[in-house]
Amino acid sequence: MTLDNYYDLLNSEYFTICKNKTVLEIGPFEGHHTRHIVAAGPGHLETIEFNFDTKEKLSAIVGIDNAIYDDALIVLQKHKPVDIVVCFGVLYHLHNSLELLELFANNCNPEYVMLDSTRFGGKYDPTPDVQNSGLAYYSPEIDNRPGNRHTKSGWKSAKINVVLPKEAINLAMTNLGYTQIKYHEPYVQGWVAKSNVWLGLWKRNNL
């Protein structure tokens, strides 16, 4: 899938639900997805980005109502109710992906959650078996620690390949009270391939 096709998929199948909603985007980086969320017409858009170096490019995007430059694992210790959480290109940076999932499910209580993830750091390979095998360098004994984004130097030097398999992430979301209602494997060519091998949308139960 080309990058244009990938964004067409997001705009038609995912970001449409952002219209008039309160949206929290975790880890927007330089705003590659943020621009498309803005175009969907959210009622209020907040972002949490750890990398302060992205501020100039992110600040240039008109439509972000509140940009927070801090660690989401710290910011979300406090309640921040929103309608939708978008978390792309983040989970594979964390020693324990479940920690962040639990934080925004419990402290944001969103109606919808959008996630992506994959094996990170390797070559692009369109073969599902290659991308999905060994997704998890995760083990509770070693990796059940605070996220490695608490300090920039730690994040930069960690070179972590720690991502739970999509089945484990879906199970975690199920246990948190969400049902997966959309799933795609776009295998985007180019740099996005590192972080967007699969996409998922979850809806909170009992709405």
N, C-alpha and C positions, 0 to 999 in steps of 0.2 A: 504494500500500500504506500502511495506517495504521501508526503506531508500534507498536501492540499486535501487529499482524500480523507486523511486522518482528522483534520480539523472539520471537514464537512460532516464526518461521522459524529464528532463531539457536538457540533452545532445543531444537528438534526435529532440526535438520540439522547443527548445528555443535558446540554446547557439550556435547553428550552424551559426546563422546570425552574430556572433561576429568575424568570421574569417576575418582578414585583416582590421577590423574596429577600430575606436577610441572608446573605451568603458570607461564609468565612472560607477564604482560600489559605491553606497552610502550605508554605514553601513555594511561592510564586516565582522565585528566582528573578529573572528579568522581565517577567510578565508575558511569556509566550502564550499561556492559556488565559491569563487575566484579560487580555484584550477581547477574547471571544466571550468571556463571561460578561464583561461590560456591555458588549453588543447585544447580549440577550436581555438586557434591561432589568437588572436586579433593583429591588427597592433600596437596598443598602449593601455595600460590599466592603468587607474588611480583609486585610491580608496580614499574615504573620510570616516574616522572612528572617532567617537567622543571619544570612550573609549581608552585612551592611554595605559591602562593595556594590551591591545591585541597586542601591538607593536611587542613583541618578536616573537609570533607565526606568525603574519602576515608578518613580515620581512623575515621569513624563506622561504616564497613562492617565488620561482624564476619565474619572468615573470611580476611582478608589476613594471611598469615604474616610477610611482610617487605615493607615499603614503602620504596622507595629514591627520594629526591628528587634527581635529577641528570640529566644528559644521557645518554641511552642510547648515543650514539655514543662516549662516554667510558667508561661503565660496562662496555660489552661489548667493550672492548679486551682484557679478561681473560676467561678461559674461565668460563662459567656454564652447565654442562650442565642441560638441562631436557627434558621429554617434549614439551611443546607451547608454541609461541609464538603469542600473540594480539597483533596489531598493527593496531588500527583507529584511523582518524582521525589518522594520523601522517605517512604518506608524503608528503602534499602540503605539509608544512611544511619539507621538506628540499630543499636545493639539488641533492643527488644521492641519489635514493632507493636506488640500487643499493648504496651504502655500507652502509646499515643492513641490507639484505637479506644482504649478504655477511657482515657481522659476526655476526648471529644464526645464520646457517646454519653458519658455520665455528666459532664459539666457543660456541654453545649446542647445536649438533647435534641439534635437535629431531626427533622422529618426525613431527610435524605442524606446519604453519604456517597460520595464518588471517590473511588480509589483506583490506583494503578500500581503495578510493580513488576519486577523481573529480576533475573540474574543481572548484576551490574559489573561493568568493567571488562567484559569480554567482547569479542567481535560480534557484529551483527550476524545472526544465523537464523534463517526463516524456518528451520526445522523445529517443530514444537518439542520434540524429544530432547533436543539440545538445550533449548531455552528453559524447559521445565525440569529437567533432571538436575539435581543438585542445587535447586534454587535455595535450599536451606543449608547454610553453613551454621545454622542456629542450633544451639543446645542450651536448655535451661540452666545447666550448671555453669556454663561459661558466659552466656550472653544475657542472662536475666539481671541486667544492671541498668543504671540510668543511661539514657540515650547519649550517643557520642557527640551530640551537637551542643553540649553544654559549654564547650570552649572551642573557639575557631581552630586553634592549633591542633586540638585533639581530633576534630572533625576532618581537617585537611590531611592529617597524617595517618588516620586510622586505616584507610583503604579497606573498609569493611565490605564483605560480601555476605551480609547477614540479612536474608529475606525469608520469611516464612512462605512455604508453598501456598498457592492461591486457595487450595482446599482448607488449609489451616486458618487463613485469614477469613474465609467465608464462615468457617465454624465459629471463630471468635465473634464475628459480627452476629451470627445467629444467637450465640449465647448472650450477647448484649441486647438482644431484642429487635434485630433487623432481619429482613428477608431480601435476598438478592433478586432484583427484578430485571436487570439487564447485565449482559456480559458479552464482551467482544475481545478478539485477539487480532488486532490490526497489523502487528509486525511492521511497524513503520520503518521505512528505509532512512538512514541518516542518523544523526545524533539522538533523535527522539527514540530510536529503537532501544537505547539503553534503559529507558524508563517506562516505555509504553508498550510492552509486549501484550499485556492484557489490561482491560478496562472493566470496571464493575460499578453498578449503581445499586445501592441498598435503600430500602424504605423501612421506616420504623413501624413495627407491628401495632395493631390496635388503634389506627388513626381513623 
